[in-house]
């Protein structure tokens, strides 16, 4: 038989765990946002679903003459049929943490400069109301 004390202790453990997860996520996002970034174009690869996690997608991109591979979670993002290339945000000192910018599909004919762009190119930026 489970006592009230055990239930209360378990509830406290759950709350502490949630607080730690939220703080860790916040710290990671603050760290990521502080990194110098460049923007390049990446090509989507295969999707896969790790046990107990959401769907992920592999992607590759060329940055400073090197082909890099990474992966992102898809989350609630929809991949448009036939759309294979997206803008990629590349943390210059930690390329492994590169992210797909789902709001920026790009034509597969567009090529990025060797060092990428320092910011999202104006011709790709969303206009208000889009």
KAJO-V513321 format. One record per run of one state. SS is the DSSP state (2 for helix, 1 for strand, 0 for the rest). FROM is the first residue (numbers start at 1). LEN is the number of residues. If there is no record, write none. Layout:
SS_FROM_LEN ; SS_FROM_LEN
This chain:
0_1_3 ; 2_4_31 ; 0_35_2 ; 1_37_13 ; 0_50_5 ; 1_55_9 ; 0_64_2 ; 1_66_8 ; 0_74_11 ; 1_85_7 ; 0_92_3 ; 2_95_3 ; 0_98_1 ; 1_99_7 ; 0_106_11 ; 1_117_1 ; 0_118_13
